[in-house]
């Protein structure tokens, strides 16, 4: 299995409403993309010096399933929206 | 519940043996720290432009349990080791 992990630092001007909108879009993906086996996300609640603003943890059966998810039009749509709101997006994909 | 997510970029000179050593230390933590509810980690396998080298995804019942984990001497020991090997450590803690 593959754990797909994405940590995000938003641009300073990003509003809570915009983050709510991102969450609504993410919420809809598991219903539209069957390759998603698990999909958890949320805003950081600790705010340490090492903290980014937002995290997504998802899992897939294998790399091919992860690629189909990444190429899915619904994912592409939110990736476009998300990229415009972010200063940094860090990703790690590991087998578990 | 709290998802504690840590993404790591190692220093360029870090060896595979050193990463193996980190993994062995991480492997031992769930047995020593009962607050850990889930604990998955591993090396990145995609190596995209956004990829860091290593990821850890763990979960705890609440923030107090996460704090007891972070203060546990076994966690403190590996944190010291890990910090010396890293260029960057990024963390997000979110409720799910």
N, CA and C atoms of all chains as a GROMACS GRO file, in nm:
protein
  576
    1UNK      N    1   0.085  -0.121   0.000
    1UNK     CA    2   0.000   0.000   0.000
    1UNK      C    3   0.088   0.126   0.000
    2UNK      N    4   0.029   0.235  -0.049
    2UNK     CA    5   0.103   0.362  -0.056
    2UNK      C    6   0.032   0.465   0.032
    3UNK      N    7   0.112   0.530   0.119
    3UNK     CA    8   0.060   0.644   0.196
    3UNK      C    9   0.104   0.769   0.122
    4UNK      N   10   0.006   0.848   0.080
    4UNK     CA   11   0.034   0.974   0.008
    4UNK      C   12   0.010   1.088   0.106
    5UNK      N   13   0.118   1.161   0.140
    5UNK     CA   14   0.110   1.263   0.244
    5UNK      C   15   0.147   1.400   0.186
    6UNK      N   16   0.060   1.499   0.210
    6UNK     CA   17   0.081   1.632   0.154
    6UNK      C   18   0.070   1.734   0.268
    7UNK      N   19   0.175   1.814   0.287
    7UNK     CA   20   0.170   1.922   0.386
    7UNK      C   21   0.179   2.055   0.313
    8UNK      N   22   0.100   2.152   0.360
    8UNK     CA   23   0.079   2.276   0.286
    8UNK      C   24   0.103   2.397   0.377
    9UNK      N   25   0.176   2.493   0.321
    9UNK     CA   26   0.183   2.626   0.385
    9UNK      C   27   0.109   2.721   0.295
   10UNK      N   28   0.002   2.782   0.348
   10UNK     CA   29  -0.077   2.876   0.268
   10UNK      C   30  -0.008   3.011   0.258
   11UNK      N   31  -0.042   3.086   0.156
   11UNK     CA   32   0.003   3.225   0.147
   11UNK      C   33  -0.062   3.302   0.262
   12UNK      N   34   0.006   3.408   0.313
   12UNK     CA   35  -0.045   3.480   0.430
   12UNK      C   36  -0.186   3.536   0.411
   13UNK      N   37  -0.219   3.573   0.286
   13UNK     CA   38  -0.348   3.640   0.262
   13UNK      C   39  -0.466   3.543   0.247
   14UNK      N   40  -0.438   3.412   0.253
   14UNK     CA   41  -0.546   3.314   0.236
   14UNK      C   42  -0.642   3.323   0.354
   15UNK      N   43  -0.773   3.323   0.324
   15UNK     CA   44  -0.874   3.341   0.429
   15UNK      C   45  -0.928   3.206   0.478
   16UNK      N   46  -0.994   3.210   0.594
   16UNK     CA   47  -1.055   3.088   0.647
   16UNK      C   48  -1.162   3.036   0.550
   17UNK      N   49  -1.234   3.127   0.486
   17UNK     CA   50  -1.336   3.084   0.389
   17UNK      C   51  -1.272   3.008   0.272
   18UNK      N   52  -1.156   3.054   0.228
   18UNK     CA   53  -1.090   2.984   0.119
   18UNK      C   54  -1.045   2.844   0.162
   19UNK      N   55  -1.001   2.832   0.288
   19UNK     CA   56  -0.961   2.700   0.337
   19UNK      C   57  -1.086   2.611   0.352
   20UNK      N   58  -1.196   2.670   0.397
   20UNK     CA   59  -1.323   2.595   0.404
   20UNK      C   60  -1.358   2.542   0.264
   21UNK      N   61  -1.338   2.623   0.164
   21UNK     CA   62  -1.370   2.584   0.026
   21UNK      C   63  -1.282   2.468  -0.020
   22UNK      N   64  -1.154   2.475   0.017
   22UNK     CA   65  -1.062   2.365  -0.014
   22UNK      C   66  -1.111   2.237   0.052
   23UNK      N   67  -1.150   2.248   0.179
   23UNK     CA   68  -1.195   2.129   0.253
   23UNK      C   69  -1.320   2.069   0.189
   24UNK      N   70  -1.412   2.157   0.145
   24UNK     CA   71  -1.534   2.105   0.079
   24UNK      C   72  -1.497   2.028  -0.048
   25UNK      N   73  -1.401   2.082  -0.124
   25UNK     CA   74  -1.360   2.015  -0.248
   25UNK      C   75  -1.293   1.881  -0.216
   26UNK      N   76  -1.206   1.880  -0.115
   26UNK     CA   77  -1.139   1.755  -0.076
   26UNK      C   78  -1.242   1.652  -0.028
   27UNK      N   79  -1.341   1.699   0.046
   27UNK     CA   80  -1.445   1.610   0.099
   27UNK      C   81  -1.513   1.530  -0.011
   28UNK      N   82  -1.524   1.591  -0.129
   28UNK     CA   83  -1.599   1.528  -0.238
   28UNK      C   84  -1.516   1.424  -0.313
   29UNK      N   85  -1.384   1.426  -0.298
   29UNK     CA   86  -1.300   1.340  -0.382
   29UNK      C   87  -1.318   1.190  -0.355
   30UNK      N   88  -1.322   1.145  -0.228
   30UNK     CA   89  -1.336   1.000  -0.208
   30UNK      C   90  -1.459   0.940  -0.276
   31UNK      N   91  -1.566   1.017  -0.285
   31UNK     CA   92  -1.687   0.968  -0.350
   31UNK      C   93  -1.674   0.961  -0.501
   32UNK      N   94  -1.579   1.040  -0.553
   32UNK     CA   95  -1.564   1.047  -0.699
   32UNK      C   96  -1.449   0.963  -0.750
   33UNK      N   97  -1.355   0.928  -0.664
   33UNK     CA   98  -1.234   0.858  -0.708
   33UNK      C   99  -1.217   0.730  -0.627
   34UNK      N  100  -1.258   0.617  -0.684
   34UNK     CA  101  -1.261   0.491  -0.608
   34UNK      C  102  -1.122   0.442  -0.564
   35UNK      N  103  -1.016   0.492  -0.630
   35UNK     CA  104  -0.881   0.447  -0.589
   35UNK      C  105  -0.846   0.492  -0.447
   36UNK      N  106  -0.914   0.595  -0.396
   36UNK     CA  107  -0.885   0.647  -0.262
   36UNK      C  108  -0.931   0.545  -0.157
   37UNK      N  109  -0.839   0.493  -0.080
   37UNK     CA  110  -0.874   0.394   0.025
   37UNK      C  111  -0.899   0.462   0.159
   38UNK      N  112  -0.821   0.570   0.186
   38UNK     CA  113  -0.846   0.651   0.307
   38UNK      C  114  -0.805   0.794   0.275
   39UNK      N  115  -0.871   0.889   0.343
   39UNK     CA  116  -0.850   1.029   0.304
   39UNK      C  117  -0.879   1.118   0.423
   40UNK      N  118  -0.777   1.157   0.497
   40UNK     CA  119  -0.793   1.243   0.615
   40UNK      C  120  -0.718   1.372   0.593
   41UNK      N  121  -0.776   1.484   0.635
   41UNK     CA  122  -0.711   1.614   0.615
   41UNK      C  123  -0.760   1.714   0.718
   42UNK      N  124  -0.683   1.821   0.734
   42UNK     CA  125  -0.728   1.924   0.827
   42UNK      C  126  -0.625   2.031   0.851
   43UNK      N  127  -0.669   2.134   0.923
   43UNK     CA  128  -0.582   2.244   0.958
   43UNK      C  129  -0.493   2.208   1.077
   44UNK      N  130  -0.372   2.259   1.077
   44UNK     CA  131  -0.282   2.236   1.192
   44UNK      C  132  -0.342   2.299   1.316
   45UNK      N  133  -0.326   2.229   1.430
   45UNK     CA  134  -0.383   2.278   1.557
   45UNK      C  135  -0.275   2.305   1.661
   46UNK      N  136  -0.147   2.281   1.627
   46UNK     CA  137  -0.042   2.298   1.728
   46UNK      C  138   0.038   2.427   1.706
   47UNK      N  139   0.062   2.464   1.578
   47UNK     CA  140   0.131   2.590   1.545
   47UNK      C  141   0.269   2.600   1.608
   48UNK      N  142   0.347   2.491   1.600
   48UNK     CA  143   0.486   2.498   1.648
   48UNK      C  144   0.572   2.564   1.542
   49UNK      N  145   0.702   2.586   1.578
   49UNK     CA  146   0.790   2.652   1.480
   49UNK      C  147   0.810   2.566   1.355
   50UNK      N  148   0.785   2.434   1.366
   50UNK     CA  149   0.800   2.344   1.252
   50UNK      C  150   0.668   2.321   1.177
   51UNK      N  151   0.561   2.383   1.224
   51UNK     CA  152   0.429   2.352   1.168
   51UNK      C  153   0.401   2.423   1.036
   52UNK      N  154   0.342   2.344   0.941
   52UNK     CA  155   0.277   2.405   0.826
   52UNK      C  156   0.129   2.424   0.863
   53UNK      N  157   0.049   2.468   0.763
   53UNK     CA  158  -0.088   2.507   0.795
   53UNK      C  159  -0.191   2.395   0.781
   54UNK      N  160  -0.162   2.299   0.693
   54UNK     CA  161  -0.267   2.204   0.653
   54UNK      C  162  -0.202   2.071   0.614
   55UNK      N  163  -0.270   1.962   0.642
   55UNK     CA  164  -0.216   1.831   0.608
   55UNK      C  165  -0.322   1.741   0.548
   56UNK      N  166  -0.277   1.656   0.455
   56UNK     CA  167  -0.362   1.553   0.394
   56UNK      C  168  -0.287   1.421   0.401
   57UNK      N  169  -0.355   1.318   0.453
   57UNK     CA  170  -0.298   1.184   0.458
   57UNK      C  171  -0.394   1.091   0.387
   58UNK      N  172  -0.348   1.026   0.281
   58UNK     CA  173  -0.437   0.939   0.204
   58UNK      C  174  -0.363   0.810   0.172
   59UNK      N  175  -0.440   0.706   0.139
   59UNK     CA  176  -0.374   0.580   0.106
   59UNK      C  177  -0.435   0.517  -0.018
   60UNK      N  178  -0.349   0.443  -0.089
   60UNK     CA  179  -0.385   0.382  -0.216
   60UNK      C  180  -0.327   0.241  -0.220
   61UNK      N  181  -0.384   0.155  -0.304
   61UNK     CA  182  -0.337   0.016  -0.309
   61UNK      C  183  -0.195   0.007  -0.364
   62UNK      N  184  -0.162   0.093  -0.460
   62UNK     CA  185  -0.028   0.091  -0.520
   62UNK      C  186  -0.002   0.221  -0.596
   63UNK      N  187   0.116   0.234  -0.654
   63UNK     CA  188   0.153   0.358  -0.723
   63UNK      C  189   0.063   0.384  -0.844
   64UNK      N  190   0.019   0.278  -0.911
   64UNK     CA  191  -0.067   0.298  -1.028
   64UNK      C  192  -0.200   0.362  -0.985
   65UNK      N  193  -0.254   0.317  -0.874
   65UNK     CA  194  -0.378   0.374  -0.821
   65UNK      C  195  -0.356   0.520  -0.782
   66UNK      N  196  -0.243   0.550  -0.720
   66UNK     CA  197  -0.211   0.689  -0.685
   66UNK      C  198  -0.204   0.776  -0.811
   67UNK      N  199  -0.144   0.723  -0.917
   67UNK     CA  200  -0.134   0.800  -1.042
   67UNK      C  201  -0.272   0.825  -1.103
   68UNK      N  202  -0.361   0.724  -1.100
   68UNK     CA  203  -0.497   0.745  -1.155
   68UNK      C  204  -0.570   0.853  -1.076
   69UNK      N  205  -0.546   0.854  -0.941
   69UNK     CA  206  -0.606   0.959  -0.856
   69UNK      C  207  -0.552   1.096  -0.898
   70UNK      N  208  -0.420   1.104  -0.916
   70UNK     CA  209  -0.359   1.232  -0.947
   70UNK      C  210  -0.402   1.286  -1.083
   71UNK      N  211  -0.431   1.194  -1.176
   71UNK     CA  212  -0.472   1.235  -1.310
   71UNK      C  213  -0.622   1.259  -1.321
   72UNK      N  214  -0.697   1.220  -1.221
   72UNK     CA  215  -0.844   1.234  -1.226
   72UNK      C  216  -0.881   1.382  -1.238
   73UNK      N  217  -0.976   1.417  -1.326
   73UNK     CA  218  -1.012   1.558  -1.346
   73UNK      C  219  -1.054   1.630  -1.217
   74UNK      N  220  -1.122   1.559  -1.127
   74UNK     CA  221  -1.165   1.625  -1.003
   74UNK      C  222  -1.045   1.661  -0.917
   75UNK      N  223  -0.942   1.572  -0.920
   75UNK     CA  224  -0.821   1.603  -0.843
   75UNK      C  225  -0.744   1.716  -0.910
   76UNK      N  226  -0.739   1.711  -1.042
   76UNK     CA  227  -0.668   1.816  -1.116
   76UNK      C  228  -0.730   1.953  -1.086
   77UNK      N  229  -0.865   1.955  -1.074
   77UNK     CA  230  -0.934   2.083  -1.050
   77UNK      C  231  -0.894   2.141  -0.916
   78UNK      N  232  -0.892   2.057  -0.811
   78UNK     CA  233  -0.858   2.111  -0.679
   78UNK      C  234  -0.709   2.141  -0.669
   79UNK      N  235  -0.626   2.065  -0.740
   79UNK     CA  236  -0.483   2.092  -0.738
   79UNK      C  237  -0.456   2.233  -0.792
   80UNK      N  238  -0.528   2.269  -0.897
   80UNK     CA  239  -0.514   2.403  -0.954
   80UNK      C  240  -0.552   2.509  -0.853
   81UNK      N  241  -0.666   2.487  -0.787
   81UNK     CA  242  -0.714   2.583  -0.686
   81UNK      C  243  -0.614   2.592  -0.571
   82UNK      N  244  -0.571   2.477  -0.527
   82UNK     CA  245  -0.482   2.470  -0.409
   82UNK      C  246  -0.347   2.538  -0.438
   83UNK      N  247  -0.292   2.510  -0.554
   83UNK     CA  248  -0.160   2.563  -0.589
   83UNK      C  249  -0.160   2.715  -0.584
   84UNK      N  250  -0.273   2.775  -0.624
   84UNK     CA  251  -0.281   2.922  -0.625
   84UNK      C  252  -0.285   2.979  -0.484
   85UNK      N  253  -0.319   2.896  -0.386
   85UNK     CA  254  -0.331   2.945  -0.246
   85UNK      C  255  -0.206   2.919  -0.163
   86UNK      N  256  -0.110   2.846  -0.221
   86UNK     CA  257  -0.001   2.794  -0.140
   86UNK      C  258   0.133   2.864  -0.163
   87UNK      N  259   0.206   2.880  -0.053
   87UNK     CA  260   0.347   2.918  -0.062
   87UNK      C  261   0.433   2.793  -0.083
   88UNK      N  262   0.396   2.684  -0.015
   88UNK     CA  263   0.473   2.559  -0.028
   88UNK      C  264   0.383   2.437  -0.018
   89UNK      N  265   0.413   2.337  -0.100
   89UNK     CA  266   0.346   2.207  -0.091
   89UNK      C  267   0.456   2.103  -0.083
   90UNK      N  268   0.458   2.025   0.025
   90UNK     CA  269   0.560   1.921   0.044
   90UNK      C  270   0.489   1.786   0.040
   91UNK      N  271   0.547   1.689  -0.029
   91UNK     CA  272   0.483   1.558  -0.046
   91UNK      C  273   0.582   1.447  -0.010
   92UNK      N  274   0.530   1.342   0.052
   92UNK     CA  275   0.606   1.217   0.065
   92UNK      C  276   0.508   1.104   0.037
   93UNK      N  277   0.552   1.009  -0.045
   93UNK     CA  278   0.473   0.889  -0.074
   93UNK      C  279   0.556   0.770  -0.027
   94UNK      N  280   0.506   0.696   0.070
   94UNK     CA  281   0.584   0.580   0.116
   94UNK      C  282   0.498   0.456   0.124
   95UNK      N  283   0.562   0.342   0.115
   95UNK     CA  284   0.491   0.214   0.124
   95UNK      C  285   0.476   0.178   0.271
   96UNK      N  286   0.361   0.117   0.302
   96UNK     CA  287   0.344   0.074   0.442
   96UNK      C  288   0.264  -0.056   0.450
   97UNK      N  289  -0.966   1.271   1.756
   97UNK     CA  290  -0.835   1.210   1.739
   97UNK      C  291  -0.741   1.309   1.669
   98UNK      N  292  -0.610   1.288   1.692
   98UNK     CA  293  -0.509   1.375   1.632
   98UNK      C  294  -0.421   1.294   1.537
   99UNK      N  295  -0.406   1.348   1.414
   99UNK     CA  296  -0.310   1.288   1.320
   99UNK      C  297  -0.184   1.374   1.330
  100UNK      N  298  -0.073   1.310   1.367
  100UNK     CA  299   0.056   1.379   1.379
  100UNK      C  300   0.141   1.338   1.259
  101UNK      N  301   0.170   1.436   1.172
  101UNK     CA  302   0.237   1.407   1.045
  101UNK      C  303   0.371   1.480   1.040
  102UNK      N  304   0.477   1.407   1.008
  102UNK     CA  305   0.612   1.464   1.004
  102UNK      C  306   0.677   1.429   0.870
  103UNK      N  307   0.717   1.530   0.795
  103UNK     CA  308   0.790   1.506   0.671
  103UNK      C  309   0.932   1.559   0.687
  104UNK      N  310   1.026   1.484   0.634
  104UNK     CA  311   1.169   1.509   0.661
  104UNK      C  312   1.248   1.517   0.530
  105UNK      N  313   1.336   1.617   0.525
  105UNK     CA  314   1.439   1.621   0.420
  105UNK      C  315   1.572   1.598   0.488
  106UNK      N  316   1.640   1.488   0.450
  106UNK     CA  317   1.769   1.456   0.511
  106UNK      C  318   1.878   1.543   0.451
  107UNK      N  319   1.986   1.559   0.528
  107UNK     CA  320   2.106   1.622   0.473
  107UNK      C  321   2.161   1.533   0.361
  108UNK      N  322   2.228   1.593   0.260
  108UNK     CA  323   2.274   1.515   0.144
  108UNK      C  324   2.367   1.400   0.182
  109UNK      N  325   2.444   1.419   0.289
  109UNK     CA  326   2.544   1.318   0.324
  109UNK      C  327   2.489   1.200   0.405
  110UNK      N  328   2.360   1.205   0.438
  110UNK     CA  329   2.301   1.096   0.519
  110UNK      C  330   2.300   0.967   0.438
  111UNK      N  331   2.343   0.857   0.501
  111UNK     CA  332   2.354   0.729   0.430
  111UNK      C  333   2.229   0.642   0.449
  112UNK      N  334   2.216   0.541   0.363
  112UNK     CA  335   2.104   0.447   0.375
  112UNK      C  336   2.110   0.375   0.511
  113UNK      N  337   2.231   0.345   0.556
  113UNK     CA  338   2.245   0.278   0.686
  113UNK      C  339   2.190   0.366   0.800
  114UNK      N  340   2.217   0.497   0.790
  114UNK     CA  341   2.166   0.588   0.894
  114UNK      C  342   2.013   0.592   0.891
  115UNK      N  343   1.955   0.588   0.771
  115UNK     CA  344   1.808   0.588   0.762
  115UNK      C  345   1.754   0.455   0.815
  116UNK      N  346   1.823   0.347   0.785
  116UNK     CA  347   1.784   0.216   0.843
  116UNK      C  348   1.783   0.224   0.996
  117UNK      N  349   1.882   0.289   1.050
  117UNK     CA  350   1.894   0.302   1.196
  117UNK      C  351   1.776   0.383   1.252
  118UNK      N  352   1.740   0.490   1.180
  118UNK     CA  353   1.624   0.571   1.221
  118UNK      C  354   1.498   0.483   1.221
  119UNK      N  355   1.483   0.403   1.116
  119UNK     CA  356   1.363   0.317   1.104
  119UNK      C  357   1.358   0.215   1.217
  120UNK      N  358   1.474   0.160   1.252
  120UNK     CA  359   1.476   0.063   1.364
  120UNK      C  360   1.432   0.131   1.494
  121UNK      N  361   1.479   0.254   1.516
  121UNK     CA  362   1.441   0.326   1.637
  121UNK      C  363   1.292   0.357   1.637
  122UNK      N  364   1.240   0.402   1.522
  122UNK     CA  365   1.096   0.433   1.513
  122UNK      C  366   1.013   0.306   1.534
  123UNK      N  367   1.060   0.195   1.480
  123UNK     CA  368   0.989   0.067   1.494
  123UNK      C  369   0.964   0.031   1.640
  124UNK      N  370   1.056   0.072   1.726
  124UNK     CA  371   1.049   0.032   1.868
  124UNK      C  372   0.953   0.119   1.948
  125UNK      N  373   0.918   0.236   1.895
  125UNK     CA  374   0.841   0.331   1.976
  125UNK      C  375   0.699   0.284   2.011
  126UNK      N  376   0.622   0.229   1.914
  126UNK     CA  377   0.486   0.189   1.951
  126UNK      C  378   0.481   0.090   2.069
  127UNK      N  379   0.581   0.005   2.078
  127UNK     CA  380   0.586  -0.090   2.190
  127UNK      C  381   0.619  -0.026   2.323
  128UNK      N  382   0.682   0.092   2.314
  128UNK     CA  383   0.727   0.158   2.438
  128UNK      C  384   0.634   0.271   2.481
  129UNK      N  385   0.554   0.322   2.387
  129UNK     CA  386   0.472   0.439   2.418
  129UNK      C  387   0.325   0.408   2.386
  130UNK      N  388   0.247   0.373   2.488
  130UNK     CA  389   0.109   0.326   2.466
  130UNK      C  390   0.017   0.432   2.404
  131UNK      N  391   0.055   0.560   2.415
  131UNK     CA  392  -0.031   0.665   2.356
  131UNK      C  393  -0.039   0.656   2.203
  132UNK      N  394   0.058   0.588   2.143
  132UNK     CA  395   0.060   0.576   1.996
  132UNK      C  396  -0.053   0.482   1.950
  133UNK      N  397  -0.146   0.531   1.875
  133UNK     CA  398  -0.257   0.448   1.826
  133UNK      C  399  -0.227   0.387   1.690
  134UNK      N  400  -0.154   0.465   1.605
  134UNK     CA  401  -0.107   0.411   1.476
  134UNK      C  402   0.025   0.480   1.444
  135UNK      N  403   0.108   0.410   1.366
  135UNK     CA  404   0.245   0.463   1.347
  135UNK      C  405   0.302   0.406   1.218
  136UNK      N  406   0.288   0.482   1.109
  136UNK     CA  407   0.338   0.437   0.978
  136UNK      C  408   0.445   0.533   0.930
  137UNK      N  409   0.552   0.481   0.871
  137UNK     CA  410   0.662   0.568   0.825
  137UNK      C  411   0.737   0.499   0.711
  138UNK      N  412   0.812   0.581   0.639
  138UNK     CA  413   0.892   0.521   0.533
  138UNK      C  414   0.958   0.623   0.444
  139UNK      N  415   1.044   0.572   0.357
  139UNK     CA  416   1.115   0.656   0.262
  139UNK      C  417   1.025   0.692   0.143
  140UNK      N  418   1.040   0.810   0.090
  140UNK     CA  419   0.966   0.849  -0.029
  140UNK      C  420   1.004   0.761  -0.146
  141UNK      N  421   0.902   0.724  -0.228
  141UNK     CA  422   0.926   0.635  -0.342
  141UNK      C  423   0.894   0.702  -0.476
  142UNK      N  424   0.850   0.829  -0.473
  142UNK     CA  425   0.811   0.894  -0.599
  142UNK      C  426   0.917   0.993  -0.648
  143UNK      N  427   0.981   1.067  -0.552
  143UNK     CA  428   1.090   1.159  -0.587
  143UNK      C  429   1.047   1.266  -0.687
  144UNK      N  430   0.928   1.326  -0.662
  144UNK     CA  431   0.886   1.437  -0.748
  144UNK      C  432   0.957   1.564  -0.702
  145UNK      N  433   0.933   1.674  -0.775
  145UNK     CA  434   1.000   1.799  -0.738
  145UNK      C  435   0.952   1.849  -0.601
  146UNK      N  436   0.832   1.804  -0.558
  146UNK     CA  437   0.776   1.845  -0.429
  146UNK      C  438   0.810   1.747  -0.317
  147UNK      N  439   0.880   1.640  -0.350
  147UNK     CA  440   0.900   1.533  -0.252
  147UNK      C  441   1.010   1.564  -0.152
  148UNK      N  442   0.979   1.532  -0.022
  148UNK     CA  443   1.084   1.521   0.078
  148UNK      C  444   1.129   1.374   0.081
  149UNK      N  445   1.219   1.340   0.176
  149UNK     CA  446   1.281   1.208   0.173
  149UNK      C  447   1.206   1.103   0.254
  150UNK      N  448   1.138   1.145   0.359
  150UNK     CA  449   1.086   1.049   0.457
  150UNK      C  450   0.958   1.104   0.519
  151UNK      N  451   0.866   1.014   0.552
  151UNK     CA  452   0.741   1.059   0.614
  151UNK      C  453   0.702   0.969   0.729
  152UNK      N  454   0.638   1.031   0.829
  152UNK     CA  455   0.582   0.959   0.944
  152UNK      C  456   0.438   1.006   0.963
  153UNK      N  457   0.346   0.911   0.972
  153UNK     CA  458   0.206   0.944   0.998
  153UNK      C  459   0.164   0.865   1.122
  154UNK      N  460   0.123   0.937   1.226
  154UNK     CA  461   0.086   0.868   1.350
  154UNK      C  462  -0.043   0.930   1.404
  155UNK      N  463  -0.109   0.855   1.491
  155UNK     CA  464  -0.233   0.910   1.546
  155UNK      C  465  -0.241   0.888   1.696
  156UNK      N  466  -0.311   0.981   1.760
  156UNK     CA  467  -0.323   0.984   1.906
  156UNK      C  468  -0.467   1.018   1.944
  157UNK      N  469  -0.507   0.984   2.064
  157UNK     CA  470  -0.646   1.008   2.102
  157UNK      C  471  -0.675   1.158   2.116
  158UNK      N  472  -0.576   1.234   2.162
  158UNK     CA  473  -0.595   1.379   2.177
  158UNK      C  474  -0.459   1.449   2.192
  159UNK      N  475  -0.460   1.580   2.207
  159UNK     CA  476  -0.336   1.657   2.214
  159UNK      C  477  -0.254   1.621   2.338
  160UNK      N  478  -0.322   1.587   2.448
  160UNK     CA  479  -0.248   1.551   2.570
  160UNK      C  480  -0.168   1.422   2.546
  161UNK      N  481  -0.230   1.328   2.477
  161UNK     CA  482  -0.159   1.202   2.447
  161UNK      C  483  -0.040   1.230   2.354
  162UNK      N  484  -0.060   1.318   2.257
  162UNK     CA  485   0.051   1.354   2.166
  162UNK      C  486   0.165   1.417   2.247
  163UNK      N  487   0.132   1.503   2.343
  163UNK     CA  488   0.237   1.567   2.425
  163UNK      C  489   0.312   1.464   2.510
  164UNK      N  490   0.239   1.365   2.566
  164UNK     CA  491   0.308   1.263   2.647
  164UNK      C  492   0.405   1.182   2.559
  165UNK      N  493   0.363   1.156   2.434
  165UNK     CA  494   0.451   1.086   2.337
  165UNK      C  495   0.575   1.171   2.311
  166UNK      N  496   0.553   1.300   2.289
  166UNK     CA  497   0.666   1.386   2.252
  166UNK      C  498   0.765   1.402   2.366
  167UNK      N  499   0.714   1.394   2.490
  167UNK     CA  500   0.801   1.411   2.607
  167UNK      C  501   0.862   1.279   2.651
  168UNK      N  502   0.818   1.168   2.597
  168UNK     CA  503   0.869   1.035   2.638
  168UNK      C  504   1.019   1.026   2.607
  169UNK      N  505   1.100   0.974   2.699
  169UNK     CA  506   1.246   0.969   2.678
  169UNK      C  507   1.286   0.895   2.551
  170UNK      N  508   1.212   0.790   2.515
  170UNK     CA  509   1.249   0.716   2.392
  170UNK      C  510   1.226   0.803   2.269
  171UNK      N  511   1.119   0.885   2.273
  171UNK     CA  512   1.094   0.976   2.159
  171UNK      C  513   1.199   1.086   2.158
  172UNK      N  514   1.230   1.137   2.276
  172UNK     CA  515   1.330   1.243   2.285
  172UNK      C  516   1.464   1.194   2.227
  173UNK      N  517   1.498   1.067   2.256
  173UNK     CA  518   1.626   1.012   2.208
  173UNK      C  519   1.631   1.012   2.056
  174UNK      N  520   1.523   0.965   1.993
  174UNK     CA  521   1.527   0.958   1.847
  174UNK      C  522   1.515   1.096   1.784
  175UNK      N  523   1.444   1.185   1.852
  175UNK     CA  524   1.432   1.321   1.799
  175UNK      C  525   1.570   1.386   1.790
  176UNK      N  526   1.652   1.361   1.893
  176UNK     CA  527   1.789   1.414   1.893
  176UNK      C  528   1.868   1.359   1.776
  177UNK      N  529   1.858   1.227   1.757
  177UNK     CA  530   1.930   1.160   1.647
  177UNK      C  531   1.880   1.214   1.513
  178UNK      N  532   1.749   1.222   1.499
  178UNK     CA  533   1.687   1.261   1.372
  178UNK      C  534   1.724   1.404   1.336
  179UNK      N  535   1.718   1.493   1.435
  179UNK     CA  536   1.743   1.635   1.409
  179UNK      C  537   1.883   1.656   1.352
  180UNK      N  538   1.978   1.574   1.397
  180UNK     CA  539   2.117   1.588   1.349
  180UNK      C  540   2.131   1.543   1.204
  181UNK      N  541   2.034   1.464   1.155
  181UNK     CA  542   2.043   1.412   1.018
  181UNK      C  543   1.963   1.495   0.916
  182UNK      N  544   1.889   1.594   0.968
  182UNK     CA  545   1.791   1.659   0.882
  182UNK      C  546   1.828   1.800   0.840
  183UNK      N  547   1.792   1.832   0.715
  183UNK     CA  548   1.794   1.970   0.670
  183UNK      C  549   1.664   2.039   0.709
  184UNK      N  550   1.553   1.966   0.699
  184UNK     CA  551   1.422   2.024   0.730
  184UNK      C  552   1.329   1.920   0.790
  185UNK      N  553   1.252   1.960   0.889
  185UNK     CA  554   1.146   1.878   0.946
  185UNK      C  555   1.020   1.964   0.945
  186UNK      N  556   0.917   1.916   0.875
  186UNK     CA  557   0.790   1.989   0.867
  186UNK      C  558   0.683   1.904   0.936
  187UNK      N  559   0.599   1.970   1.016
  187UNK     CA  560   0.499   1.897   1.095
  187UNK      C  561   0.361   1.959   1.074
  188UNK      N  562   0.259   1.876   1.069
  188UNK     CA  563   0.120   1.922   1.080
  188UNK      C  564   0.049   1.824   1.173
  189UNK      N  565  -0.027   1.881   1.266
  189UNK     CA  566  -0.110   1.801   1.357
  189UNK      C  567  -0.254   1.844   1.334
  190UNK      N  568  -0.338   1.752   1.289
  190UNK     CA  569  -0.478   1.792   1.264
  190UNK      C  570  -0.573   1.692   1.327
  191UNK      N  571  -0.692   1.739   1.356
  191UNK     CA  572  -0.794   1.651   1.414
  191UNK      C  573  -0.867   1.582   1.299
  192UNK      N  574  -0.904   1.455   1.324
  192UNK     CA  575  -0.980   1.383   1.219
  192UNK      C  576  -1.081   1.291   1.282
   0.00000   0.00000   0.00000
